[in-house]
Amino acid sequence: MNCFETEETRFIAETAGRFAAGELSELNAAEREGKHNKELWDQALASGGQLGFFLGPLPADLGGTGMDAISRVTLVSKIARTQAGFAVTVAIHYAALAALKGLSDREEARKVFPELSLPGPAGMPRLLSLAFPEEVFNLQDSPGGSFLALPDPSVAFKVVLLDSNRGISVLDPAGLLELRTPAYPGSGLDELPRCRLDFRQRGNPFEGKAEIPKSGVKAAGEACRAELKLLLSAAQAGNAAGAQAAALAYTQERKQTGRLIIDHQEVRRVLSQSEMLLRALESFILRAALDPDSAPENGIRANDLVFRFACQSAERICLDAVQTLGGYGYMKDYGLEKRLRDAKTISALSGSFLSDCLGD
C-alpha cells in the first residue's frame, strides 16, 4: 500500500492511531462490556474535534484542510481498528458534508460551514446528523413524516435531511420532533447514537429552517451516498484489521497440544486467507478513493462494488478471527464477538436493513 502513501496521509494515520490508542481505548473497553459511557464518548468527540477530524474534508475557504479521499479513508480505517462506532460517526458526518459541499454556491448551505468551525457547548464539535425518509429504504410502513437518522440529532449541531420529494433541508435539532431512540440489544456499534425521527406529532418542522430547493437534491444525494459507502467500507476494513491482529496475537501466545496455535497448519491457512482478503479489500478501497466515479461496463459505480466487497470480506475475516480463538472468541473479554457484530451492523447502514439496526 506504500504507493498510495504521502507525507500527509502518513501524518493522518499516525495522528489517528495515537488518538485511537489514547482517547478511544478506555471507551472501547467500556463498550465491550456493554456499558455505554457518555462522558467518555463526549470526551472522545471533543478531542477529535480539537484535532480537526470533523472539518478536514472542507476546503480552506470553508474552514477545513481539504483532505482528499485517500486521507479520509485512512483516517476512518485507523480509528475503526480501535473503535468502529466512532469511525462510523465520522463517516456519517463526512457524508453529510459531501451532500452540502455540492451546494456550496447556495447561501443556505454555505452559511452552515463557518458555523461548523465555531466551538460548540463544552468544547464539543459541531457534528452533522444525516437523515433519510424511510421510503428511501423501501420499508413497509413509511409515512412521510418518519425518518431514520444517524447519529442521534440530540448530539448534532444540524440535521442534513435528504428527501427526494422535499429536497435537501438543514434543520436545527432543538425542538425538532419526537425523538425515539430504540433499544436494540445484541446489535453492533452499541456506542453509536441512533434514532428514528417522527415529524407527525409536531406540525411542520420545516418552517423557518434552511431548506434548499429540490433542484439540487439528486446530485447532492449521489455525492452523499457515494461518500458514505466509501467511508463505511474503510470502517469495515479497519474493524476487520483489528480482528485479524487480535487473532494473530492470540495464536502467537497460546499453546495447544504442546505447541503454539499458529504452528497448526489449518490455523495458518485460515489466518493467511483472512490476510489475503484484508489486503485485497484495502487495495480496492484505495483504488475506489482515487477514482470514485469510475464504473465498469455494467454501470455499477466503484463505491457500490467496494461496499459490497467490504461487507462480505469483513464479516468473513471477523468470523474467522472469532473461531480462531475457539470458545474464547465468543466471550466479551476478547472483544472479537463485538467486532463481528460491528461488521454486520455496518453492512446494514446503507441499505434496506437499516431498520433492523434501529429497531421497530
ROGU-435084 format. One record per residue (C-alpha): x, y negated, z negated; residue number from 0. Coordinates in steps of 0.25 Angstrom, whole numbers, plus 5000, padded with zeros to 4 digits. Each point is the difference from the previous one (the first is absolute). Example, Ala and Ser with C-alpha at 12.3 -4.5 7.8 and 13.67 -1.06 7.14 Angstrom:
<atoms>
{atom {5049, 5018, 4969}, 0}
{atom {5006, 4986, 5002}, 1}
</atoms>
This chain:
<atoms>
{atom {5000, 5000, 5000}, 0}
{atom {5012, 4991, 4999}, 1}
{atom {4998, 4995, 5015}, 2}
{atom {4987, 4993, 4994}, 3}
{atom {5007, 4993, 4989}, 4}
{atom {5005, 4986, 4999}, 5}
{atom {5005, 4991, 4989}, 6}
{atom {4986, 4995, 4997}, 7}
{atom {4994, 5014, 4999}, 8}
{atom {5011, 5005, 4991}, 9}
{atom {4998, 4989, 4991}, 10}
{atom {4985, 5002, 4999}, 11}
{atom {5002, 5015, 4998}, 12}
{atom {5009, 4997, 4988}, 13}
{atom {4991, 4990, 4994}, 14}
{atom {4988, 5008, 5001}, 15}
{atom {5008, 5012, 4995}, 16}
{atom {5004, 4993, 4988}, 17}
{atom {4986, 4994, 4998}, 18}
{atom {4994, 5014, 5000}, 19}
{atom {5010, 5006, 4991}, 20}
{atom {4999, 4989, 4990}, 21}
{atom {4986, 4994, 5000}, 22}
{atom {4992, 5012, 5005}, 23}
{atom {5006, 5011, 4993}, 24}
{atom {4993, 4998, 4987}, 25}
{atom {4987, 4997, 5007}, 26}
{atom {5002, 5013, 5008}, 27}
{atom {5002, 5008, 4987}, 28}
{atom {4987, 4995, 4994}, 29}
{atom {4993, 5003, 5013}, 30}
{atom {5005, 5014, 5001}, 31}
{atom {4993, 5002, 4986}, 32}
{atom {4987, 4994, 5006}, 33}
{atom {5001, 4988, 4991}, 34}
{atom {4999, 4987, 5008}, 35}
{atom {5007, 4989, 4993}, 36}
{atom {4995, 4986, 5005}, 37}
{atom {5011, 4993, 4993}, 38}
{atom {5011, 5008, 5007}, 39}
{atom {4992, 4998, 5013}, 40}
{atom {4999, 4985, 4999}, 41}
{atom {5015, 4999, 4996}, 42}
{atom {5004, 5008, 5013}, 43}
{atom {4991, 4991, 5008}, 44}
{atom {5006, 4988, 4995}, 45}
{atom {5014, 5005, 5001}, 46}
{atom {4997, 5004, 5015}, 47}
{atom {4995, 4986, 5002}, 48}
{atom {5013, 4994, 4995}, 49}
{atom {5008, 5008, 5009}, 50}
{atom {4992, 4995, 5012}, 51}
{atom {4993, 5013, 5004}, 52}
{atom {4987, 4994, 5002}, 53}
{atom {5004, 4989, 5009}, 54}
{atom {5010, 5007, 5008}, 55}
{atom {4993, 5002, 5013}, 56}
{atom {4996, 4986, 5002}, 57}
{atom {5008, 4990, 5008}, 58}
{atom {5009, 4990, 4994}, 59}
{atom {4990, 4988, 5003}, 60}
{atom {4989, 5008, 4993}, 61}
{atom {5008, 5003, 4987}, 62}
{atom {5006, 5014, 5004}, 63}
{atom {5013, 5005, 5005}, 64}
{atom {4996, 5006, 5013}, 65}
{atom {5002, 5015, 4996}, 66}
{atom {5000, 5008, 5013}, 67}
{atom {4992, 5014, 5001}, 68}
{atom {5013, 5008, 4996}, 69}
{atom {5002, 4992, 4988}, 70}
{atom {4985, 5002, 4996}, 71}
{atom {5000, 5015, 5001}, 72}
{atom {5014, 5000, 4993}, 73}
{atom {4994, 4993, 4988}, 74}
{atom {4987, 5008, 4999}, 75}
{atom {5007, 5013, 5002}, 76}
{atom {5011, 4997, 4989}, 77}
{atom {4989, 4996, 4990}, 78}
{atom {4992, 5012, 5003}, 79}
{atom {5011, 5009, 4996}, 80}
{atom {4997, 4996, 4986}, 81}
{atom {4986, 4995, 5000}, 82}
{atom {4991, 5002, 5011}, 83}
{atom {4988, 4992, 4995}, 84}
{atom {5009, 4987, 4999}, 85}
{atom {5005, 5003, 5014}, 86}
{atom {4986, 5001, 5005}, 87}
{atom {4996, 4987, 4994}, 88}
{atom {5011, 4993, 5007}, 89}
{atom {4996, 5007, 5013}, 90}
{atom {4985, 4996, 4999}, 91}
{atom {5005, 4985, 4997}, 92}
{atom {5008, 5000, 5012}, 93}
{atom {4989, 5006, 5009}, 94}
{atom {4991, 4988, 4995}, 95}
{atom {5011, 4991, 5004}, 96}
{atom {5001, 5006, 5013}, 97}
{atom {4985, 4997, 5003}, 98}
{atom {5002, 4985, 4996}, 99}
{atom {5013, 4998, 5007}, 100}
{atom {4994, 5002, 5013}, 101}
{atom {4990, 4989, 4997}, 102}
{atom {5011, 4990, 4994}, 103}
{atom {4995, 4990, 5011}, 104}
{atom {4987, 4999, 4992}, 105}
{atom {4999, 4990, 4988}, 106}
{atom {4992, 5010, 4992}, 107}
{atom {5011, 5011, 5001}, 108}
{atom {5012, 4991, 5000}, 109}
{atom {4996, 4993, 4987}, 110}
{atom {5001, 5013, 4992}, 111}
{atom {5015, 5002, 5003}, 112}
{atom {5006, 4988, 4992}, 113}
{atom {4991, 5004, 4988}, 114}
{atom {5006, 5014, 5000}, 115}
{atom {5013, 4994, 4996}, 116}
{atom {4995, 4993, 4988}, 117}
{atom {5002, 5007, 4987}, 118}
{atom {4987, 5007, 4995}, 119}
{atom {4995, 5001, 4986}, 120}
{atom {5011, 5006, 4991}, 121}
{atom {5010, 5000, 5011}, 122}
{atom {4991, 5010, 5008}, 123}
{atom {5002, 5000, 5015}, 124}
{atom {4988, 4996, 5008}, 125}
{atom {4996, 5013, 5006}, 126}
{atom {4991, 5002, 5012}, 127}
{atom {4989, 5011, 4999}, 128}
{atom {4995, 5007, 5013}, 129}
{atom {4985, 5003, 5001}, 130}
{atom {4993, 5008, 5011}, 131}
{atom {4985, 5002, 5001}, 132}
{atom {4996, 5014, 4998}, 133}
{atom {4995, 5002, 5014}, 134}
{atom {5014, 4999, 5005}, 135}
{atom {5002, 5013, 4994}, 136}
{atom {4987, 5006, 5006}, 137}
{atom {4995, 5003, 4986}, 138}
{atom {4985, 5005, 4999}, 139}
{atom {4995, 4990, 4990}, 140}
{atom {5006, 4986, 5004}, 141}
{atom {4992, 4988, 4998}, 142}
{atom {5006, 4987, 5006}, 143}
{atom {5002, 4995, 4986}, 144}
{atom {5009, 5011, 4995}, 145}
{atom {5015, 5000, 5003}, 146}
{atom {5012, 5008, 4996}, 147}
{atom {5012, 4993, 4994}, 148}
{atom {5015, 5002, 4997}, 149}
{atom {5005, 4996, 4990}, 150}
{atom {4989, 4996, 4991}, 151}
{atom {4997, 4985, 5003}, 152}
{atom {5001, 4997, 4985}, 153}
{atom {5015, 5000, 5001}, 154}
{atom {5000, 4993, 5013}, 155}
{atom {5001, 4985, 5004}, 156}
{atom {4992, 5001, 5012}, 157}
{atom {4992, 5011, 5007}, 158}
{atom {5002, 5002, 5015}, 159}
{atom {4987, 5006, 5006}, 160}
{atom {5000, 5006, 5014}, 161}
{atom {4986, 5002, 5005}, 162}
{atom {4997, 5002, 5015}, 163}
{atom {4987, 4993, 4998}, 164}
{atom {5003, 4988, 4992}, 165}
{atom {5015, 4998, 5004}, 166}
{atom {5011, 4998, 4990}, 167}
{atom {4997, 4994, 4987}, 168}
{atom {5010, 4995, 4989}, 169}
{atom {4992, 5001, 4987}, 170}
{atom {5003, 4996, 4986}, 171}
{atom {4999, 5012, 4990}, 172}
{atom {4994, 4991, 4989}, 173}
{atom {4986, 5003, 4999}, 174}
{atom {5000, 5007, 5013}, 175}
{atom {4990, 5011, 4997}, 176}
{atom {4997, 5012, 4991}, 177}
{atom {5013, 5008, 4999}, 178}
{atom {5000, 5015, 4998}, 179}
{atom {5013, 5007, 4997}, 180}
{atom {4996, 5015, 5001}, 181}
{atom {5008, 5010, 4991}, 182}
{atom {5005, 5011, 5009}, 183}
{atom {5008, 5009, 4991}, 184}
{atom {5010, 5009, 5008}, 185}
{atom {5002, 4991, 5011}, 186}
{atom {5014, 4995, 5003}, 187}
{atom {5005, 4985, 4999}, 188}
{atom {4994, 4999, 4986}, 189}
{atom {5007, 4987, 4998}, 190}
{atom {4994, 4993, 5013}, 191}
{atom {4988, 4991, 4996}, 192}
{atom {4989, 5004, 5010}, 193}
{atom {4985, 4997, 5000}, 194}
{atom {4987, 4999, 5008}, 195}
{atom {4994, 4986, 5003}, 196}
{atom {4985, 4998, 5000}, 197}
{atom {4995, 4987, 5005}, 198}
{atom {4986, 5004, 5000}, 199}
{atom {4998, 4995, 4985}, 200}
{atom {5006, 4986, 5002}, 201}
{atom {4993, 4993, 5011}, 202}
{atom {5010, 4994, 5011}, 203}
{atom {5014, 5001, 4995}, 204}
{atom {5005, 4993, 5013}, 205}
{atom {4994, 4987, 4998}, 206}
{atom {5011, 4989, 4998}, 207}
{atom {5011, 5011, 5003}, 208}
{atom {5011, 4999, 5011}, 209}
{atom {4993, 5008, 5011}, 210}
{atom {5008, 5002, 5013}, 211}
{atom {4991, 5001, 5012}, 212}
{atom {4998, 5014, 5006}, 213}
{atom {5008, 4997, 5013}, 214}
{atom {5013, 5004, 4993}, 215}
{atom {4996, 5012, 4992}, 216}
{atom {5003, 5011, 5011}, 217}
{atom {5015, 4996, 5001}, 218}
{atom {5001, 4997, 4985}, 219}
{atom {4994, 5013, 4997}, 220}
{atom {5009, 5008, 5009}, 221}
{atom {5012, 4993, 4994}, 222}
{atom {4996, 5003, 4986}, 223}
{atom {4997, 5015, 5003}, 224}
{atom {5013, 5001, 5007}, 225}
{atom {5008, 4994, 4989}, 226}
{atom {4992, 5009, 4990}, 227}
{atom {5003, 5013, 5007}, 228}
{atom {5014, 4997, 5002}, 229}
{atom {5003, 4996, 4985}, 230}
{atom {4991, 5011, 4994}, 231}
{atom {5009, 5009, 5009}, 232}
{atom {5012, 4994, 4993}, 233}
{atom {4994, 5003, 4986}, 234}
{atom {4997, 5014, 5004}, 235}
{atom {5015, 5002, 5004}, 236}
{atom {5005, 4993, 4987}, 237}
{atom {4991, 5009, 4992}, 238}
{atom {5004, 5012, 5007}, 239}
{atom {5015, 4997, 4999}, 240}
{atom {4998, 4998, 4985}, 241}
{atom {4993, 5014, 4999}, 242}
{atom {5011, 5006, 5009}, 243}
{atom {5011, 4994, 4991}, 244}
{atom {4993, 5005, 4987}, 245}
{atom {4999, 5014, 5006}, 246}
{atom {5015, 5000, 5004}, 247}
{atom {5005, 4996, 4987}, 248}
{atom {4992, 5010, 4993}, 249}
{atom {5005, 5012, 5008}, 250}
{atom {5014, 4995, 4998}, 251}
{atom {4999, 5000, 4985}, 252}
{atom {4991, 5012, 4997}, 253}
{atom {5003, 5015, 5001}, 254}
{atom {4992, 5012, 5003}, 255}
{atom {5005, 5014, 5000}, 256}
{atom {5014, 4995, 4996}, 257}
{atom {5002, 4990, 5011}, 258}
{atom {4996, 4986, 5004}, 259}
{atom {4986, 5000, 5006}, 260}
{atom {5006, 4993, 5012}, 261}
{atom {5009, 5012, 5003}, 262}
{atom {4988, 5008, 5003}, 263}
{atom {4998, 5001, 5015}, 264}
{atom {4985, 4997, 5001}, 265}
{atom {5001, 4988, 4991}, 266}
{atom {5011, 4994, 5009}, 267}
{atom {4992, 5003, 5012}, 268}
{atom {4988, 4992, 4994}, 269}
{atom {5009, 4989, 4996}, 270}
{atom {5006, 4999, 5014}, 271}
{atom {4986, 5000, 5006}, 272}
{atom {4996, 4988, 4991}, 273}
{atom {5013, 4993, 5003}, 274}
{atom {4998, 5001, 5015}, 275}
{atom {4985, 4995, 4999}, 276}
{atom {5005, 4988, 4992}, 277}
{atom {5011, 4996, 5009}, 278}
{atom {4990, 5001, 5012}, 279}
{atom {4990, 4992, 4993}, 280}
{atom {5010, 4989, 4996}, 281}
{atom {5005, 4999, 5014}, 282}
{atom {4986, 5000, 5006}, 283}
{atom {4996, 4989, 4991}, 284}
{atom {5012, 4991, 5003}, 285}
{atom {4997, 5002, 5015}, 286}
{atom {4986, 4996, 4998}, 287}
{atom {5004, 4988, 4993}, 288}
{atom {5009, 4996, 5011}, 289}
{atom {4989, 5001, 5010}, 290}
{atom {4987, 5000, 4993}, 291}
{atom {4992, 4997, 5013}, 292}
{atom {5006, 5012, 5008}, 293}
{atom {4990, 5010, 5005}, 294}
{atom {5002, 5014, 5007}, 295}
{atom {4992, 5004, 5012}, 296}
{atom {4988, 5004, 4992}, 297}
{atom {4998, 4986, 4995}, 298}
{atom {5002, 5003, 4985}, 299}
{atom {5009, 4989, 4993}, 300}
{atom {5013, 5003, 4993}, 301}
{atom {4995, 4996, 4987}, 302}
{atom {4988, 5009, 5001}, 303}
{atom {5009, 5012, 5003}, 304}
{atom {5010, 4997, 4989}, 305}
{atom {4989, 4999, 4990}, 306}
{atom {4994, 5014, 5004}, 307}
{atom {5014, 5006, 5000}, 308}
{atom {5004, 4993, 4986}, 309}
{atom {4987, 5005, 4993}, 310}
{atom {5002, 5015, 5005}, 311}
{atom {5015, 5000, 4997}, 312}
{atom {5000, 4993, 4987}, 313}
{atom {4989, 5010, 4995}, 314}
{atom {5009, 5012, 5005}, 315}
{atom {5012, 4994, 4993}, 316}
{atom {4993, 4997, 4987}, 317}
{atom {4993, 5014, 4999}, 318}
{atom {5013, 5007, 5003}, 319}
{atom {5007, 4992, 4989}, 320}
{atom {4989, 5004, 4990}, 321}
{atom {5001, 5014, 5004}, 322}
{atom {5016, 5000, 4999}, 323}
{atom {4998, 4997, 4985}, 324}
{atom {4991, 5012, 4999}, 325}
{atom {4990, 4998, 4988}, 326}
{atom {5007, 4988, 4995}, 327}
{atom {4997, 4993, 5013}, 328}
{atom {4985, 4999, 4996}, 329}
{atom {5004, 4993, 4987}, 330}
{atom {4999, 4985, 4998}, 331}
{atom {5014, 5001, 4993}, 332}
{atom {5007, 5000, 5013}, 333}
{atom {4991, 4991, 5008}, 334}
{atom {4999, 5008, 5013}, 335}
{atom {4986, 5003, 4998}, 336}
{atom {4997, 4985, 5001}, 337}
{atom {5009, 4999, 5012}, 338}
{atom {4991, 5010, 5007}, 339}
{atom {4987, 4993, 4995}, 340}
{atom {5006, 4986, 5005}, 341}
{atom {5003, 5006, 5014}, 342}
{atom {4986, 5005, 5001}, 343}
{atom {4994, 4987, 4995}, 344}
{atom {5009, 4991, 5010}, 345}
{atom {4994, 5008, 5011}, 346}
{atom {4986, 4996, 4996}, 347}
{atom {5003, 4985, 5000}, 348}
{atom {4999, 4998, 5015}, 349}
{atom {4988, 5009, 5004}, 350}
{atom {4986, 5005, 4997}, 351}
{atom {5005, 5007, 4988}, 352}
{atom {5002, 4987, 4992}, 353}
{atom {4987, 5001, 4993}, 354}
{atom {5005, 5013, 4994}, 355}
{atom {5012, 4993, 4994}, 356}
{atom {4991, 4989, 4995}, 357}
{atom {4989, 5009, 4995}, 358}
{atom {4985, 4998, 5001}, 359}
</atoms>
